[in-house]
Amino acid sequence: MRQIVLDTETTGLEPAQGHRIIEIGCVEIEQRRLTGRHYHQYINPQRDIDEAAQEVHGISSTFLADKPVFAQIVDEFLTFVKGAELLIHNAAFDIGFLDAELAKLGSQYGQMSDYCTVSDTLQMARRKHPGQRNSLDALCKRYDVDNSQRELHGALLDAEILADVYLAMSGGQTDLSLGTDEVEVAEEQGPQRYQPIVRDALRFKLVKALPEEIEAHQQLLARIHKSSGQRCIWLLAEEQGMGQERSA
């Protein structure tokens, strides 16, 4: 499965009020592995940026003055995301802006749903952690994801961080390593954040339980067995195993 973690920065909060996208950042995941491929583009919105928005992302109109407008980058962007599942934190916000940008270019571009499926990682987090804070910063803390470089919001940096959070939040093993061939390609493209795990160097230490720990464990199982009406599954499994040994 090909997934694209996506984030945008904008001139303000409401596309209905004429606000525009000024930055798009995308990170690619395939089979729960970061591939090293990404899409990143600053965009000239051809309008002023709200002061409150600039305080969040730190991007100025002066910086964007020589950047391409959305119409100049739309085909490259859609080619990158086409056919993928988009993973977006608070997807309604980003998709609302992207659909508004496509609408400005004419009906031939349709909507983002014509190119991709969309999954909202904020809704995923709320289902997994009801009643808790589920902002990207809160999830970074919960899943021990390094966001120390996130002094200001940035679309590509936030997409990279969200990719780490999604892999941790969506289950079990998180594989951040690249395959050998992918590493060689990535090195040609410049330094990457993720390096392969050298498994040959791993050493595992076997720690055996102390006699007093074994005794405490058996006492706990006995209490569970008594309170459950002689239905402690661990003791029953042990008894079944001993019976099989005797019959053999």
N, C-alpha and C positions, 0 to 999 in steps of 0.2 A: 504494500500500500504506500502510495506517495502522499505525504502530508507537507503542507507549507505553513509554518508559523509566521503570522503577519501582524505588523503594527503600523500605524500611521501617526503623524503629527499634523496639526491643522492650525488655521488662523484663528479659530474660535470653536464654539461648541455646537452651532446649529447650521447645517448646510442650507436650511430653509431661509436663513438670514443672509445667504450669500457667502458663507465661509467656505474655504477651500482647503484642499490637502497640500501640504508643503514638504512632506517627507514620507516615503514608503520604505519599509524594511521587511525582508522575507528571508527565512532560513528553511532549508529543505531537510526533511526526514524521510527515510525509506526503511521499512521493516524495523522501526524503532532504532534506527541508527542515523546520526547526523552525518550527512554526506559531505559537508564542506562547501556545498553550492549555496549561494545566496543571491538575492537581488536587493540593490539599495539605490535609491534615487532621491535627490532633492528636487523640488519643483517650484517654479515661480508662480505664485498664486494670482498675480496681477491685481492685488489689492493689499490693503494694510493688514497687519497682524494685531489682534487685540493684545493689550498690555498684559492682561492676566495670562493669556496663552503663552506669550513670550517668556514670562517668568517661569513657566513650567518647563519649556523645552529649550529656551535660550537661543532660538533661531530668529534672526532679524531680517527685515525686508532688504536691507543692504546686502547681506550675505546671499540672498536668493535672487538678486537682480539679474545676474548673468546665467541663471539656471534655466533649463528648458521648461516650457509650459506642459500641462498634462497631455495635450493632444500630441505632443512630440514623443512622448514616452509610452503611451497607452498600449501600442501594439507589442512592444517588447515586454511590458509588464504582464499583459494577458497571456502571451506565449509562455512565460515562466510559470504562471499559476494554473494554466488550463489543465483540467482533468484531475486536479489534486483536491484533497480535503483541506480546507483552510482552518487553522486553529487560531482563534482570536480571543483575547481577553476583553469581555464586553463587546461581543461581535456586532451588536446592533449599531453601535457608534461608528465603527470603521466601515462596515458595509453600507450604512446610510450615506457616508461621505463618498465612498467609491461609486455607488449607484448614482449619486447626484453628479459626479464628474462624468460618468458615462452618458448620462442623460443630456448633458451640455453638448456632447459631440454628435447627437442624433440617434434616432431609433435603431439604426443598424448595429449599434454596439450592445443593445439590450441591457441586461443587468448582470451582476456578478453570479447570480444563481444559474445563468446560462453557461457559465464556464467552470464552476466549482461547486462542491458542497461546502457547508460551513458548520463548524462545531465551536460552541462558545465555552472556553475554558473557565470563565467566571461561573457559569451555570453548573459546570461539572464540579467546581470547587464547592459551591453552595450545597450541592447534593451530598458531597463527600464530607463536608464540615459544616453542617447546619448550625446557625446561630453564632458562627465565628467570623472574624474578619477575613476576607478573602481577596484583598487587594494583592497586586503582584508582589509588593514588598512584604506583606504578611505571609504569603505563600513561600517566598524565599526563606524567611526565617523558619517557617514550619518544616520545610524540606531541606534545610541546610544548603541552600543555593547561594553562591557568592554574588551579591549585588553591590559590592563596595564601590564599583565604578559608576554607580547610578546616582550621581549628584543631580543631574538634570535628566529629563526624559529624552530619549532618542529612539527613533523607530527601529534601527537595526540592533542596537544594544538591547532594547526591550524585547525584541523578537528572539534574540539569542538567549536571554535570561528565561523567557517564557518557555522556550524549547526545553531547557533543563528542568524547569518546574513541571511541565507537562509529562515528561518521561518519568519523573519521580512520582507524580501524582497518579498517573494512569496505570500503575501496577508494577509490582515485583522488581525484576532486574532492570536497571538502567544502564544501557550500553552506550557510552560516550566515545568509544574508540572508533577509528576509521579502519577499514580493511587495508591490506598492504597496497593494493593497486590504487585505492583512493588516496592513501597518504602520498604516494608518488605524484599523483596528479595535483594534490593540494600543495605540495612543496613547490611545484612549478609556478603555482599561482601566488605564492607568498606565504608568510608565517600563518599558522592556524592556531586556534585556541586549544584544540583537542589533540592529544597524542595517543597512539595505541598503547594498550596495556601489555607489558612484557610478562606473560604468565609464567615463563620458565624461571623467573626470579622469585616467584612466590613461595613462601615456606609457611606451613601450618603447624601450630603447636597443639599437641593433644594434652588437655588438662583433665585429670581424673578426679572424681568426687572423693572427698575425705570420708572416712568411716562415719564421723558424726553427721556429715551432710546426708549420707545415705540413710542413716537412722532417722533423721528429721523428715526426710522425704517419705519414708515408710509410715511414720506416724501420721503425716498429713493424709496419705492415701487411706489409712485406716479410718480416720475421722470422716473423710468423704464417703467411704464405703458404708459407714454406719448411718450417716445422715441421709444417704440416698436410698436406703432400704436394700443394702447389699448389692448396689448396682454400679459400683465404681468400675468404669470400663478398663482402666489400667490394671487393676487387680484381677479382673475377670480374664483379661488377655493373658496375664502371667499364669493364672491357674490353667487356662486352656492349653498354653504352651507346655507346661509341666506335664499335663495329662497326655499330650501327644508324645512327649519324650518317653514316658513310662510305658505307653502302649507299643512304642517302637522297640 
